Amino acid sequence: QERVSLGDIEAALGDRGFGLMILVFTLPALIPGVAMLAVIPLVLLAIQLVLGMSKPWLPKVLHQRSAATADFQRVIGRLLPHFERAEKVLKPRLNFFATSYAERLIGLACLVLTLLLPLPWPFGNLMVAVPLFVLALALVERYGLFALGGLVLAAISSGFLIAVTWVTVQESLQFALKYLGM
């Protein structure tokens, strides 16, 4: 096979596909300006996690996106030693956070974070991408400690971004009303 598609990768990973797909679509979220490309696929994946679906579904156009097999193998060759080292360290801990109920909670956290991704705050994309990345690793490795850490990071990041947005909107409205003499 000359090319490897996202659908091929998802089929090979089975129920671990959610974590990998979120991981893949979180990478563009680390880059300011490019982050918007990741919103729709991340929202779709997060909703499916909340609904408790067993395998991820993506639209055909995304499912068929592919890379040359040689390029894919090169990337995997570079990443594999890091994943192997991580797997030696990651031992099952806090197994409650690796259950289907916890996956739904992780999906909800991913959904909230993804909906905050388009906000135009400096470094706001990093405040969203880092917890998403940690939660995606927790899903791939079924590692409860990462899930707990990711949920805590998600709560802090989303709370901060929501609060800053709320205060900014309130202050902007007050300024506009004062300026218009109302």
Secondary structure, 3 states (H helix, E strand, C coil): CCEEEHHHHHHHHHHHHHHHHHHHHHHHHHCCCCHHHHHHHHHHHHHHHHCCCCCCCCCHHHHCCEEEHHHHHHHHHHHHHHHHHHHHHCCCCCHHHHCHHHHHHHHHHHHHHHHHCCCCCCCHHHHHHHHHHHHHHHHHHCCHHHHHHHHHHHHHHHHHHHHHHHHHHHHHHHHHHHHCCC
